[in-house]
């Protein structure tokens, strides 16, 4: 399932880069906000 692969990818990145959970959650949140903004402005 794609969502499981995405979660695993974020976990691997978090561990490889030694990022704490709150920071990683902020990064993920910012990424999705940016993607949504870009998607809305493309219409």
C-alpha positions in Angstrom: 0.0 0.0 0.0 1.3 3.4 -1.0 0.5 5.1 2.3 2.5 2.5 4.3 5.5 3.1 2.0 5.2 6.8 2.5 5.2 6.4 6.3 8.2 4.1 6.2 10.0 6.6 4.0 9.4 9.4 6.5 10.5 7.2 9.3 13.7 6.2 7.6 14.5 9.8 6.7 13.8 10.9 10.3 16.2 8.2 11.7 18.9 8.8 9.1 19.0 12.5 9.6 18.5 12.2 13.4 15.5 14.5 13.4 13.2 14.7 16.5 9.5 13.9 16.1 8.1 17.4 16.5 10.5 18.8 13.9 9.7 16.0 11.5 6.0 16.5 11.9 6.4 20.2 11.2 8.4 19.4 8.0 5.7 17.0 6.8 3.0 19.5 7.6 4.8 22.3 5.7 5.3 20.0 2.7 1.6 19.1 2.4 0.5 22.7 2.9 2.9 23.8 0.1 1.6 21.0 -2.2 -2.0 22.1 -1.5 -1.2 25.7 -2.2 0.4 24.8 -5.5 -2.5 22.6 -6.4 -5.1 25.3 -5.7 -3.2 27.9 -7.6 -2.9 25.7 -10.7 -6.7 25.8 -11.3 
